[in-house]
Amino acid sequence: MPEARDSRHLRRVKRLADLLAALRETVAALAEALPTRPSARDDDTIRALAERLSGLEPGIRQTASWLRKSAEGSAEARMLAEARVSLAALPRVLAAIERMLARVPEPLFPKPVPTDSAGRRLEVLSRGFALLEVAASGNLQASGMEEYGFPFIPLDLEHYVWGLQAMWRLLVALGRAEGARYLEVGCGAGGKLILAHEFFSTVEGIEYDAGYVERAALLGNTTWPGRKVTHADALHFDRYGEFDAIYSYVPLRDPELHNTMEQRLYTQARDGTVIFAPMLRASFLHTELPRFEPGLFVKGYFGAEMQALRDEAELVGGIAPPPLPRRHRIERRNLLQPVIDRLARAGFAP
C-alpha cells in the first residue's frame, strides 16, 4: 500500500507540473498577443488563448487539492503556492480580457452627471487635496514675481486626474506610453507631480519662483527618483522636446508673455506630444489649434488623423496602471503576472 500511495503521489506531482507548464506556455502566448494599442490586437487569437487558459483551471484546482495534504519538500510546496495564487487571480484576469474584447468606447473625459454619493466623495477628496497643496506650496510669491507670474493656483483634483488619464490613454494609442516623460510648467512646490507619478514613470516640474522651489525640497520633489522640480523660466526653457506629456495651467500673468511661452512649448515639442492646458484663454494653443477636448491637444494631429487617434484612445482601458514594475512577493508566485502586466499597460488592470 505505501508503494501504491507513493506512485499515486508521484503521478499527481507530475500532472500538476505538466499543467503548470501548460499554464506558463499559454500565459506567454497570451501576453505576446496583447499589444497595448487596440488596433494591433487580434481579438480571435486573444479569445482562443483566454479559453485555453480557462480550460486549464479545473485540472489545476483538482490536482492541487489532491496534493495539498501530502506535499513533500520545497519544490512541491512552491508548485502548490503557484497554483493557489494563479487560480485566485484567474477570474479577475478573464474578466479584464472580456472587458477589453468588448471594445466599448470610453470618452476621454466624462460627461457631467448629477452628483451622487461617489461624486460627493470625490469633491471632498478634491477640496482636501487642494487645501493640503496650498499649505505645502504656500500662496506668497517671492519678491519681484507679482507682475511676472501668478501665485500658486490649485486645479480641481478630479479634473486634473481625468486629464492625466486622458493624456496617458492617448499615449497608449500612439504607442508612446511606455517610459513616457511628463512635464508640468509652473508646478509650484510640485504637489501634483505626486499624482502624475501614478501615470508616468518620470515626472518633472519647472518653477521660476525660488520660494516654491524651496518648498519643493521640503516635499522631497527635488531629490525623489523619477520625480523632481527644476528651477527654470518657462519662457527660456529649452527641453520641451524631451517630454511626451506636458501640462500647463496658467504660469504667466501677462497674456503676451504667456502666448510666447505656449508657442515656444509647441514649437519644441515633438509630433505626438500630448499637451493639457485646461485654463481656457485667448492664447496660442486655444485659438490656433484643434483640440480633442477643451484644453487637450496632440501636436501634429489634425482632421481625419486626429479623429482616428481619438477613436483608438477611447478603446484604451481607463484603468491606468501604477508605474510598472511594482512587485510584491506574492506576485512572484503568480504565473499570470505577464498577462496582468500587459493588460495593465493597455488600461485594463485586473
C-alpha positions as CSV (number, residue, x, y, z in Angstrom):
1,M,0.0,0.0,0.0
2,P,2.7,2.6,0.8
3,E,4.2,1.9,-2.6
4,A,0.8,2.5,-4.3
5,R,0.4,5.7,-2.4
6,D,3.9,6.9,-3.4
7,S,3.2,6.0,-7.0
8,R,-0.1,7.9,-7.0
9,H,1.6,10.9,-5.3
10,L,4.3,11.0,-7.9
11,R,1.7,10.8,-10.8
12,R,-0.1,13.8,-9.2
13,V,3.1,15.8,-8.8
14,K,3.9,15.2,-12.4
15,R,0.4,16.1,-13.5
16,L,0.5,19.3,-11.6
17,A,3.9,20.1,-13.0
18,D,2.7,19.5,-16.6
19,L,-0.5,21.6,-16.0
20,L,1.6,24.5,-14.6
21,A,3.9,24.2,-17.6
22,A,0.9,24.4,-19.9
23,L,-0.3,27.4,-18.0
24,R,3.1,29.2,-18.4
25,E,3.1,28.4,-22.1
26,T,-0.5,29.7,-22.6
27,V,0.3,32.8,-20.5
28,A,3.4,33.6,-22.6
29,A,1.4,33.3,-25.8
30,L,-1.4,35.4,-24.4
31,A,1.0,38.1,-23.2
32,E,2.5,38.2,-26.7
33,A,-1.0,38.5,-28.2
34,L,-1.8,41.5,-26.0
35,P,-0.2,44.6,-27.6
36,T,-1.3,47.8,-25.8
37,R,-2.7,49.5,-28.9
38,P,-6.2,48.4,-29.7
39,S,-5.6,48.5,-33.5
40,A,-2.8,46.0,-33.1
41,R,-4.8,43.2,-31.4
42,D,-6.1,40.1,-32.9
43,D,-9.3,39.5,-30.9
44,D,-9.9,36.0,-32.2
45,T,-6.4,34.9,-31.1
46,I,-6.8,36.5,-27.7
47,R,-10.2,34.9,-27.1
48,A,-8.9,31.5,-28.1
49,L,-6.0,31.8,-25.7
50,A,-8.2,33.0,-22.9
51,E,-10.5,30.0,-23.4
52,R,-7.4,27.7,-23.2
53,L,-6.4,29.5,-20.0
54,S,-9.8,29.0,-18.5
55,G,-9.8,25.3,-19.6
56,L,-6.7,24.6,-17.5
57,E,-8.3,25.8,-14.3
58,P,-10.3,22.6,-13.3
59,G,-7.4,20.3,-13.7
60,I,-5.0,22.5,-11.8
61,R,-7.5,23.0,-9.0
62,Q,-8.3,19.3,-8.6
63,T,-4.7,18.1,-8.8
64,A,-3.6,20.8,-6.3
65,S,-6.4,19.7,-4.0
66,W,-5.2,16.1,-4.1
67,L,-1.6,17.1,-3.3
68,R,-2.3,19.6,-0.6
69,K,-2.3,17.2,2.2
70,S,0.6,15.1,1.0
71,A,3.1,17.7,-0.4
72,E,6.7,16.9,0.4
73,G,9.7,19.3,0.1
74,S,10.1,22.9,-1.1
75,A,9.6,22.1,-4.8
76,E,6.1,20.7,-4.3
77,A,5.2,23.5,-1.8
78,R,6.3,26.1,-4.4
79,M,4.1,24.4,-7.1
80,L,1.1,24.5,-4.8
81,A,1.7,28.1,-4.0
82,E,1.9,29.0,-7.7
83,A,-1.3,27.1,-8.3
84,R,-3.1,28.8,-5.4
85,V,-2.1,32.3,-6.3
86,S,-2.6,31.9,-10.0
87,L,-6.1,30.4,-9.6
88,A,-7.1,33.2,-7.2
89,A,-6.1,35.8,-9.9
90,L,-7.7,34.0,-12.9
91,P,-11.3,35.3,-12.6
92,R,-10.1,38.9,-12.5
93,V,-7.8,38.3,-15.5
94,L,-10.5,36.7,-17.6
95,A,-13.0,39.4,-16.7
96,A,-10.4,42.1,-17.7
97,I,-9.9,40.3,-21.1
98,E,-13.7,40.2,-21.6
99,R,-13.9,44.0,-21.0
100,M,-11.1,44.6,-23.4
101,L,-12.6,42.3,-26.1
102,A,-16.0,44.1,-25.8
103,R,-14.3,47.2,-27.3
104,V,-16.8,49.6,-25.7
105,P,-15.5,53.2,-26.2
106,E,-15.0,55.3,-23.1
107,P,-14.8,59.1,-23.6
108,L,-11.5,60.7,-22.8
109,F,-13.4,63.0,-20.4
110,P,-16.6,62.0,-18.6
111,K,-19.9,63.7,-19.4
112,P,-21.3,65.7,-16.5
113,V,-23.8,63.7,-14.3
114,P,-25.9,64.6,-11.3
115,T,-23.9,64.5,-8.1
116,D,-24.3,61.2,-6.3
117,S,-22.6,59.8,-3.2
118,A,-19.5,58.8,-5.2
119,G,-19.3,62.2,-6.8
120,R,-19.6,63.8,-3.4
121,R,-16.7,61.7,-2.1
122,L,-14.6,63.0,-5.0
123,E,-15.5,66.5,-4.2
124,V,-14.4,66.1,-0.6
125,L,-11.1,64.5,-1.7
126,S,-10.5,67.2,-4.3
127,R,-11.1,70.0,-1.8
128,G,-8.9,68.3,0.8
129,F,-6.1,67.8,-1.6
130,A,-6.3,71.4,-2.7
131,L,-6.0,72.7,0.8
132,L,-3.0,70.4,1.5
133,E,-1.4,71.6,-1.7
134,V,-1.9,75.2,-0.9
135,A,-0.4,74.6,2.6
136,A,2.6,72.8,1.0
137,S,3.2,75.4,-1.6
138,G,2.2,78.5,0.2
139,N,0.4,81.3,-1.5
140,L,3.0,84.1,-1.1
141,Q,5.2,84.8,-4.1
142,A,8.8,85.7,-3.9
143,S,9.7,89.4,-4.1
144,G,9.5,90.7,-7.7
145,M,7.4,87.8,-9.0
146,E,4.0,89.5,-8.7
147,E,4.0,91.1,-12.1
148,Y,5.6,88.2,-13.9
149,G,3.7,85.1,-12.8
150,F,0.6,84.1,-10.9
151,P,0.8,82.8,-7.4
152,F,0.2,79.1,-6.9
153,I,-3.4,78.2,-8.1
154,P,-4.7,74.7,-7.4
155,L,-6.7,73.0,-10.1
156,D,-9.7,70.8,-9.2
157,L,-8.3,67.4,-8.4
158,E,-10.8,65.3,-10.2
159,H,-10.4,67.3,-13.5
160,Y,-6.7,67.1,-13.2
161,V,-6.7,63.3,-12.8
162,W,-9.1,63.0,-15.7
163,G,-6.6,65.0,-17.7
164,L,-3.7,62.7,-16.6
165,Q,-5.7,59.7,-17.6
166,A,-6.7,61.1,-21.0
167,M,-3.0,62.0,-21.7
168,W,-1.9,58.5,-20.8
169,R,-4.6,56.9,-22.9
170,L,-3.7,59.0,-25.9
171,L,0.0,58.0,-25.5
172,V,-1.0,54.3,-25.3
173,A,-2.9,54.8,-28.6
174,L,0.2,56.4,-30.1
175,G,2.5,53.6,-28.8
176,R,4.4,56.1,-26.6
177,A,3.2,55.4,-23.1
178,E,6.0,53.0,-22.1
179,G,8.6,55.1,-20.3
180,A,6.7,58.3,-21.1
181,R,8.1,61.5,-19.6
182,Y,5.8,64.1,-18.1
183,L,6.4,67.8,-17.6
184,E,4.4,70.4,-15.5
185,V,5.0,74.0,-16.4
186,G,4.8,76.3,-13.4
187,C,4.5,73.5,-10.8
188,G,4.8,75.4,-7.6
189,A,6.1,73.0,-5.0
190,G,5.2,70.1,-7.2
191,G,2.3,68.6,-5.2
192,K,0.6,67.4,-8.4
193,L,3.7,65.6,-9.5
194,I,2.9,63.0,-6.8
195,L,-0.3,62.3,-8.7
196,A,1.3,62.4,-12.1
197,H,3.8,59.8,-11.0
198,E,0.9,57.3,-10.8
199,F,0.6,57.6,-14.6
200,F,4.1,58.3,-15.7
201,S,7.3,56.8,-14.5
202,T,9.3,60.0,-14.9
203,V,7.8,63.4,-14.0
204,E,9.4,66.8,-13.8
205,G,8.1,70.2,-12.9
206,I,9.7,73.6,-13.8
207,E,9.2,76.6,-11.5
208,Y,10.7,80.0,-11.7
209,D,9.7,81.3,-8.2
210,A,12.6,80.3,-6.0
211,G,10.3,80.3,-2.9
212,Y,8.2,77.5,-4.4
213,V,11.4,75.6,-5.4
214,E,12.5,75.7,-1.7
215,R,9.1,74.3,-0.7
216,A,9.5,71.6,-3.3
217,A,12.7,70.5,-1.4
218,L,10.6,70.1,1.8
219,L,8.3,67.7,-0.1
220,G,11.2,65.7,-1.5
221,N,10.3,66.8,-5.0
222,T,13.8,67.9,-5.8
223,T,15.5,64.6,-5.0
224,W,12.9,61.8,-5.3
225,P,13.9,59.3,-8.0
226,G,11.7,59.8,-11.1
227,R,10.1,63.0,-9.7
228,K,11.7,66.4,-9.4
229,V,11.2,70.1,-9.6
230,T,13.7,72.1,-11.6
231,H,14.3,75.9,-11.1
232,A,13.7,77.2,-14.7
233,D,11.9,80.0,-16.6
234,A,9.2,78.6,-18.9
235,L,9.9,81.5,-21.4
236,H,13.5,80.3,-21.8
237,F,13.2,76.6,-21.1
238,D,14.8,74.6,-23.9
239,R,13.9,71.0,-23.1
240,Y,10.2,70.8,-24.0
241,G,11.1,68.4,-26.8
242,E,12.3,65.8,-24.2
243,F,8.7,65.1,-22.9
244,D,5.8,63.0,-24.1
245,A,3.1,64.7,-22.0
246,I,3.1,68.4,-20.9
247,Y,0.7,70.1,-18.5
248,S,0.4,73.9,-18.2
249,Y,-2.3,75.6,-16.2
250,V,-1.5,79.4,-16.3
251,P,2.0,80.1,-15.2
252,L,2.5,83.6,-16.7
253,R,0.3,86.7,-15.8
254,D,1.0,88.8,-18.9
255,P,-1.1,87.5,-21.9
256,E,1.6,88.3,-24.4
257,L,4.3,86.5,-22.5
258,H,2.0,83.5,-21.9
259,N,1.3,83.4,-25.6
260,T,5.0,83.4,-26.3
261,M,5.6,80.6,-23.8
262,E,2.9,78.4,-25.4
263,Q,4.4,79.0,-28.9
264,R,7.8,78.0,-27.6
265,L,6.5,74.9,-25.9
266,Y,4.6,73.8,-29.0
267,T,7.4,74.5,-31.4
268,Q,9.9,72.5,-29.4
269,A,7.5,69.6,-28.7
270,R,7.8,66.5,-30.9
271,D,4.9,65.3,-33.0
272,G,2.7,63.1,-30.9
273,T,3.3,65.1,-27.7
274,V,0.2,65.4,-25.6
275,I,-0.5,68.8,-24.1
276,F,-3.0,69.5,-21.4
277,A,-3.7,73.2,-20.8
278,P,-7.1,73.4,-19.0
279,M,-7.2,77.1,-18.4
280,L,-9.3,78.3,-21.4
281,R,-8.0,81.7,-22.5
282,A,-7.4,83.6,-25.7
283,S,-3.8,82.2,-26.3
284,F,-1.9,80.4,-29.0
285,L,-3.0,76.8,-28.0
286,H,-6.7,77.6,-27.6
287,T,-7.1,79.8,-30.6
288,E,-4.8,78.3,-33.2
289,L,-5.0,74.5,-32.7
290,P,-7.8,71.9,-32.9
291,R,-8.4,70.1,-29.6
292,F,-9.5,66.7,-28.5
293,E,-11.3,68.1,-25.5
294,P,-11.2,71.6,-24.1
295,G,-7.6,72.1,-23.2
296,L,-6.3,68.8,-24.6
297,F,-4.1,68.8,-27.7
298,V,-1.7,66.4,-29.5
299,K,1.0,68.1,-31.7
300,G,0.8,67.2,-35.3
301,Y,-2.7,65.7,-35.4
302,F,-5.4,67.3,-37.4
303,G,-8.6,66.3,-39.2
304,A,-9.0,62.6,-40.0
305,E,-5.8,61.6,-38.2
306,M,-7.0,63.4,-35.1
307,Q,-10.4,61.6,-35.2
308,A,-8.7,58.2,-35.8
309,L,-6.4,58.8,-32.8
310,R,-9.4,59.8,-30.6
311,D,-11.3,56.7,-31.7
312,E,-8.4,54.4,-30.8
313,A,-7.7,56.2,-27.5
314,E,-11.3,55.7,-26.4
315,L,-10.8,51.9,-26.8
316,V,-7.8,52.0,-24.4
317,G,-8.9,51.0,-21.0
318,G,-9.5,53.7,-18.4
319,I,-7.6,51.9,-15.6
320,A,-4.2,53.3,-15.8
321,P,-1.7,51.2,-14.0
322,P,0.8,52.3,-11.4
323,P,4.3,52.7,-12.9
324,L,5.4,49.1,-13.6
325,P,7.0,47.1,-12.2
326,R,5.7,47.3,-8.7
327,R,6.5,43.9,-7.3
328,H,5.3,42.2,-4.1
329,R,6.4,38.7,-3.0
330,I,3.0,37.2,-3.9
331,E,3.3,38.4,-7.5
332,R,6.4,36.3,-8.0
333,R,4.2,33.2,-7.4
334,N,1.5,34.4,-9.8
335,L,2.1,32.7,-13.1
336,L,-0.5,35.0,-14.7
337,Q,1.7,38.1,-14.0
338,P,2.9,38.6,-17.5
339,V,-0.7,38.8,-18.7
340,I,-1.6,41.1,-15.8
341,D,1.2,43.4,-16.8
342,R,0.2,43.5,-20.4
343,L,-3.5,44.2,-19.5
344,A,-2.4,46.9,-17.2
345,R,-0.4,48.6,-19.9
346,A,-3.5,48.5,-22.1
347,G,-5.6,50.2,-19.4
348,F,-7.4,47.0,-18.2
349,A,-5.6,46.3,-15.0
350,P,-7.3,43.3,-13.3
